[in-house]
Amino acid sequence: MTRRLRIGISVSAALPTLVAALVVLTLLAIGGVVPWAVLPAVLLAIAVQAFIMFVRLGRVA
């Protein structure tokens, strides 16, 4: 599997989660339900998820 394809799969798998989380958490942060510090934590968690997926796709069985 090429590097470009692995990046594409990783990003496309993480993107829906990222968009949904950012929309919901931004609205909740504006409403004061969650602290603003949650947003960077979620971004970091989704980036780590995408990186792990990228690495695992590169393994040869």
MMTF fields as JSON, N, C-alpha, C and O atoms, coordinates in Angstrom:
{
  "mmtfVersion": "1.0.0",
  "mmtfProducer": "UNKNOWN",
  "numBonds": 243,
  "numAtoms": 244,
  "numGroups": 61,
  "numChains": 1,
  "numModels": 1,
  "chainsPerModel": [1],
  "groupsPerChain": [61],
  "chainIdList": ["A"],
  "bondAtomList": [4, 2, 8, 6, 12, 10, 16, 14, 20, 18, 24, 22, 28, 26, 32, 30, 36, 34, 40, 38, 44, 42, 48, 46, 52, 50, 56, 54, 60, 58, 64, 62, 68, 66, 72, 70, 76, 74, 80, 78, 84, 82, 88, 86, 92, 90, 96, 94, 100, 98, 104, 102, 108, 106, 112, 110, 116, 114, 120, 118, 124, 122, 128, 126, 132, 130, 136, 134, 140, 138, 144, 142, 148, 146, 152, 150, 156, 154, 160, 158, 164, 162, 168, 166, 172, 170, 176, 174, 180, 178, 184, 182, 188, 186, 192, 190, 196, 194, 200, 198, 204, 202, 208, 206, 212, 210, 216, 214, 220, 218, 224, 222, 228, 226, 232, 230, 236, 234, 240, 238],
  "bondOrderList": [1, 1, 1, 1, 1, 1, 1, 1, 1, 1, 1, 1, 1, 1, 1, 1, 1, 1, 1, 1, 1, 1, 1, 1, 1, 1, 1, 1, 1, 1, 1, 1, 1, 1, 1, 1, 1, 1, 1, 1, 1, 1, 1, 1, 1, 1, 1, 1, 1, 1, 1, 1, 1, 1, 1, 1, 1, 1, 1, 1],
  "groupList": [{"groupName": "MET", "atomNameList": ["N", "CA", "C", "O"], "elementList": ["N", "C", "C", "O"], "formalChargeList": [0, 0, 0, 0], "bondAtomList": [1, 0, 2, 1, 3, 2], "bondOrderList": [1, 1, 2], "singleLetterCode": "M", "chemCompType": "L-PEPTIDE LINKING"}, {"groupName": "THR", "atomNameList": ["N", "CA", "C", "O"], "elementList": ["N", "C", "C", "O"], "formalChargeList": [0, 0, 0, 0], "bondAtomList": [1, 0, 2, 1, 3, 2], "bondOrderList": [1, 1, 2], "singleLetterCode": "T", "chemCompType": "L-PEPTIDE LINKING"}, {"groupName": "ARG", "atomNameList": ["N", "CA", "C", "O"], "elementList": ["N", "C", "C", "O"], "formalChargeList": [0, 0, 0, 0], "bondAtomList": [1, 0, 2, 1, 3, 2], "bondOrderList": [1, 1, 2], "singleLetterCode": "R", "chemCompType": "L-PEPTIDE LINKING"}, {"groupName": "LEU", "atomNameList": ["N", "CA", "C", "O"], "elementList": ["N", "C", "C", "O"], "formalChargeList": [0, 0, 0, 0], "bondAtomList": [1, 0, 2, 1, 3, 2], "bondOrderList": [1, 1, 2], "singleLetterCode": "L", "chemCompType": "L-PEPTIDE LINKING"}, {"groupName": "ILE", "atomNameList": ["N", "CA", "C", "O"], "elementList": ["N", "C", "C", "O"], "formalChargeList": [0, 0, 0, 0], "bondAtomList": [1, 0, 2, 1, 3, 2], "bondOrderList": [1, 1, 2], "singleLetterCode": "I", "chemCompType": "L-PEPTIDE LINKING"}, {"groupName": "GLY", "atomNameList": ["N", "CA", "C", "O"], "elementList": ["N", "C", "C", "O"], "formalChargeList": [0, 0, 0, 0], "bondAtomList": [1, 0, 2, 1, 3, 2], "bondOrderList": [1, 1, 2], "singleLetterCode": "G", "chemCompType": "PEPTIDE LINKING"}, {"groupName": "SER", "atomNameList": ["N", "CA", "C", "O"], "elementList": ["N", "C", "C", "O"], "formalChargeList": [0, 0, 0, 0], "bondAtomList": [1, 0, 2, 1, 3, 2], "bondOrderList": [1, 1, 2], "singleLetterCode": "S", "chemCompType": "L-PEPTIDE LINKING"}, {"groupName": "VAL", "atomNameList": ["N", "CA", "C", "O"], "elementList": ["N", "C", "C", "O"], "formalChargeList": [0, 0, 0, 0], "bondAtomList": [1, 0, 2, 1, 3, 2], "bondOrderList": [1, 1, 2], "singleLetterCode": "V", "chemCompType": "L-PEPTIDE LINKING"}, {"groupName": "ALA", "atomNameList": ["N", "CA", "C", "O"], "elementList": ["N", "C", "C", "O"], "formalChargeList": [0, 0, 0, 0], "bondAtomList": [1, 0, 2, 1, 3, 2], "bondOrderList": [1, 1, 2], "singleLetterCode": "A", "chemCompType": "L-PEPTIDE LINKING"}, {"groupName": "PRO", "atomNameList": ["N", "CA", "C", "O"], "elementList": ["N", "C", "C", "O"], "formalChargeList": [0, 0, 0, 0], "bondAtomList": [1, 0, 2, 1, 3, 2], "bondOrderList": [1, 1, 2], "singleLetterCode": "P", "chemCompType": "L-PEPTIDE LINKING"}, {"groupName": "TRP", "atomNameList": ["N", "CA", "C", "O"], "elementList": ["N", "C", "C", "O"], "formalChargeList": [0, 0, 0, 0], "bondAtomList": [1, 0, 2, 1, 3, 2], "bondOrderList": [1, 1, 2], "singleLetterCode": "W", "chemCompType": "L-PEPTIDE LINKING"}, {"groupName": "GLN", "atomNameList": ["N", "CA", "C", "O"], "elementList": ["N", "C", "C", "O"], "formalChargeList": [0, 0, 0, 0], "bondAtomList": [1, 0, 2, 1, 3, 2], "bondOrderList": [1, 1, 2], "singleLetterCode": "Q", "chemCompType": "L-PEPTIDE LINKING"}, {"groupName": "PHE", "atomNameList": ["N", "CA", "C", "O"], "elementList": ["N", "C", "C", "O"], "formalChargeList": [0, 0, 0, 0], "bondAtomList": [1, 0, 2, 1, 3, 2], "bondOrderList": [1, 1, 2], "singleLetterCode": "F", "chemCompType": "L-PEPTIDE LINKING"}],
  "groupTypeList": [0, 1, 2, 2, 3, 2, 4, 5, 4, 6, 7, 6, 8, 8, 3, 9, 1, 3, 7, 8, 8, 3, 7, 7, 3, 1, 3, 3, 8, 4, 5, 5, 7, 7, 9, 10, 8, 7, 3, 9, 8, 7, 3, 3, 8, 4, 8, 7, 11, 8, 12, 4, 0, 12, 7, 2, 3, 5, 2, 7, 8],
  "groupIdList": [1, 2, 3, 4, 5, 6, 7, 8, 9, 10, 11, 12, 13, 14, 15, 16, 17, 18, 19, 20, 21, 22, 23, 24, 25, 26, 27, 28, 29, 30, 31, 32, 33, 34, 35, 36, 37, 38, 39, 40, 41, 42, 43, 44, 45, 46, 47, 48, 49, 50, 51, 52, 53, 54, 55, 56, 57, 58, 59, 60, 61],
  "secStructList": [7, 7, 2, 2, 2, 2, 2, 2, 2, 2, 2, 2, 2, 2, 2, 2, 2, 2, 2, 2, 2, 2, 2, 2, 2, 2, 2, 2, 2, 2, 2, 6, 1, 1, 7, 6, 6, 2, 2, 2, 2, 2, 2, 2, 2, 2, 2, 2, 2, 2, 2, 2, 2, 2, 2, 2, 2, 6, 7, 7, 7],
  "xCoordList": [0.855, 0.0, 0.908, 1.861, 0.602, 1.442, 1.215, 0.184, 2.205, 2.123, 0.956, 0.25, 0.767, -0.318, -1.687, -2.574, -1.853, -3.11, -3.343, -4.465, -2.292, -2.413, -2.804, -3.637, -2.213, -2.576, -4.031, -4.759, -4.453, -5.841, -6.843, -7.865, -6.557, -7.462, -7.495, -8.567, -6.346, -6.278, -7.044, -7.805, -6.84, -7.513, -9.014, -9.815, -9.389, -10.82, -11.547, -12.746, -10.859, -11.487, -11.624, -12.584, -10.67, -10.688, -11.503, -11.967, -11.681, -12.339, -13.783, -14.14, -14.631, -16.014, -16.081, -16.879, -15.247, -15.205, -14.733, -15.28, -13.731, -13.182, -14.223, -14.397, -14.904, -15.895, -17.047, -17.454, -17.561, -18.671, -18.258, -18.996, -17.092, -16.625, -16.405, -16.768, -15.814, -15.555, -16.847, -16.952, -17.818, -19.091, -19.796, -20.207, -19.926, -20.642, -19.904, -20.514, -18.6, -17.844, -17.736, -17.697, -17.687, -17.664, -18.973, -18.968, -20.083, -21.376, -21.486, -22.001, -21.005, -21.037, -20.109, -20.434, -18.967, -18.041, -18.619, -18.452, -19.294, -19.94, -21.029, -21.215, -21.744, -22.796, -22.267, -23.031, -20.986, -20.394, -20.527, -20.273, -20.92, -21.099, -19.76, -19.554, -18.86, -17.526, -16.491, -16.768, -15.311, -14.275, -13.666, -13.697, -13.118, -12.509, -11.291, -10.903, -10.69, -9.501, -9.82, -8.908, -11.078, -11.455, -11.178, -10.812, -11.344, -11.16, -9.754, -9.628, -8.686, -7.348, -7.092, -6.385, -7.66, -7.479, -8.127, -7.567, -9.293, -9.975, -9.204, -9.076, -8.693, -7.88, -6.662, -6.331, -6.004, -4.83, -5.2, -4.494, -6.284, -6.708, -7.033, -6.679, -7.694, -8.045, -6.798, -6.698, -5.849, -4.593, -3.808, -3.23, -3.79, -3.112, -3.813, -3.157, -5.132, -5.892, -5.537, -5.312, -5.487, -5.154, -3.729, -3.466, -2.802, -1.41, -1.286, -0.576, -1.966, -1.911, -2.503, -1.98, -3.585, -4.173, -3.205, -3.081, -2.519, -1.54, -0.431, -0.042, 0.066, 1.145, 0.661, 1.364, -0.526, -1.033, -1.338, -1.219, -1.727, -1.967, -0.683, -0.717, 0.438, 1.719, 2.316, 3.287, 1.745, 2.266, 1.943, 0.858, 2.91, 2.728, 2.445, 3.181, 1.374, 0.979, 1.835, 1.651],
  "yCoordList": [-1.165, 0.0, 1.238, 1.322, 2.173, 3.366, 4.3, 4.256, 5.14, 6.096, 7.067, 7.406, 7.503, 8.446, 7.826, 8.494, 6.573, 5.879, 5.693, 5.854, 5.358, 5.207, 6.518, 6.532, 7.627, 8.946, 9.255, 9.74, 8.98, 9.238, 8.454, 8.995, 7.179, 6.35, 6.839, 6.919, 7.165, 7.625, 8.93, 9.078, 9.856, 11.156, 11.013, 11.614, 10.232, 10.079, 9.344, 9.551, 8.503, 7.819, 8.739, 8.622, 9.651, 10.526, 11.799, 12.413, 12.197, 13.469, 13.566, 14.59, 12.571, 12.701, 12.857, 13.64, 12.115, 12.234, 13.615, 14.217, 14.111, 15.43, 16.522, 17.378, 16.506, 17.538, 17.494, 18.527, 16.306, 16.183, 16.617, 17.335, 16.187, 16.54, 18.042, 18.639, 18.655, 20.089, 20.902, 21.878, 20.51, 21.239, 21.113, 22.111, 19.897, 19.673, 20.304, 20.98, 20.089, 20.616, 22.137, 22.769, 22.732, 24.19, 24.772, 25.749, 24.168, 24.636, 24.453, 25.325, 23.324, 23.094, 24.051, 24.487, 24.379, 25.316, 26.728, 27.467, 27.097, 28.409, 28.485, 29.523, 27.38, 27.338, 27.207, 27.331, 26.962, 26.861, 25.494, 25.345, 24.506, 23.168, 22.45, 21.751, 22.622, 22.023, 23.141, 24.181, 22.954, 23.985, 24.008, 23.011, 25.154, 25.307, 24.405, 24.117, 23.961, 23.108, 21.721, 20.97, 21.387, 20.082, 20.024, 18.968, 21.123, 21.131, 20.707, 19.823, 21.303, 20.834, 19.375, 18.663, 18.932, 17.539, 16.588, 15.539, 16.955, 16.125, 16.138, 15.101, 17.292, 17.363, 16.46, 15.746, 16.492, 15.648, 14.173, 13.372, 13.811, 12.408, 11.896, 10.769, 12.705, 12.277, 12.218, 11.352, 13.127, 13.071, 11.802, 11.17, 11.438, 10.198, 8.993, 8.052, 9.013, 7.924, 7.782, 6.671, 8.888, 8.846, 8.357, 7.6, 8.786, 8.344, 6.84, 6.151, 6.336, 4.903, 4.115, 3.064, 4.616, 3.955, 3.959, 2.96, 5.083, 5.194, 4.152, 3.48, 4.027, 3.082, 1.645, 0.829, 1.337, -0.019, -0.416, -1.587, 0.545, 0.237, -0.099, -0.761, 0.348, 0.094, -1.259, -1.665, -1.967, -3.287, -4.284, -4.278, -5.131, -6.173, -7.475, -7.878, -8.128, -9.389, -10.535, -11.665],
  "zCoordList": [0.0, 0.0, 0.0, 0.775, -0.863, -0.965, 0.208, 0.88, 0.432, 1.539, 1.344, 2.294, 0.113, -0.178, 0.109, 0.641, -0.236, 0.014, 1.516, 1.996, 2.25, 3.705, 4.359, 5.266, 3.913, 4.453, 4.15, 5.016, 2.936, 2.541, 3.362, 3.784, 3.591, 4.385, 5.829, 6.43, 6.386, 7.778, 7.97, 8.926, 7.071, 7.182, 6.95, 7.666, 5.966, 5.685, 6.806, 6.994, 7.544, 8.667, 9.88, 10.642, 10.061, 11.235, 11.005, 11.966, 9.772, 9.47, 9.948, 10.531, 9.741, 10.246, 11.766, 12.281, 12.47, 13.92, 14.329, 15.253, 13.653, 13.958, 13.752, 14.619, 12.641, 12.343, 13.348, 13.881, 13.599, 14.548, 15.95, 16.625, 16.381, 17.725, 17.852, 18.865, 16.833, 16.916, 16.943, 17.687, 16.146, 16.13, 17.482, 18.073, 17.955, 19.219, 20.389, 21.217, 20.462, 21.598, 21.566, 22.621, 20.385, 20.308, 20.84, 21.588, 20.45, 20.955, 22.463, 23.162, 22.96, 24.4, 25.148, 26.252, 24.565, 25.202, 25.21, 26.18, 24.132, 24.095, 25.161, 25.796, 25.351, 26.367, 27.786, 28.744, 27.933, 29.259, 29.907, 31.102, 29.135, 29.685, 29.862, 30.854, 28.907, 28.993, 28.902, 28.304, 29.478, 29.371, 27.966, 27.245, 27.599, 26.28, 26.102, 24.97, 27.183, 27.098, 26.531, 26.185, 26.436, 25.891, 24.388, 23.873, 23.69, 22.232, 21.808, 20.961, 22.362, 21.958, 22.338, 21.626, 23.453, 23.853, 22.846, 22.527, 22.356, 21.36, 20.043, 19.391, 19.65, 18.432, 18.532, 17.586, 19.668, 19.869, 19.835, 19.223, 20.477, 20.499, 19.095, 18.749, 18.299, 16.938, 16.059, 15.191, 16.273, 15.523, 15.861, 14.976, 17.124, 17.53, 16.925, 16.48, 16.905, 16.301, 14.817, 14.338, 14.099, 12.673, 12.459, 11.525, 13.322, 13.186, 13.425, 12.693, 14.437, 14.719, 13.553, 13.182, 12.979, 11.821, 10.643, 9.935, 10.431, 9.359, 9.534, 8.579, 10.756, 11.025, 10.829, 10.232, 11.324, 11.223, 9.775, 9.413, 8.959, 7.544, 6.807, 5.77, 7.328, 6.684, 6.982, 6.345, 7.95, 8.287, 7.19, 6.609, 6.929, 5.911, 6.623, 7.522, 6.216, 6.888, 6.424, 6.876]
}
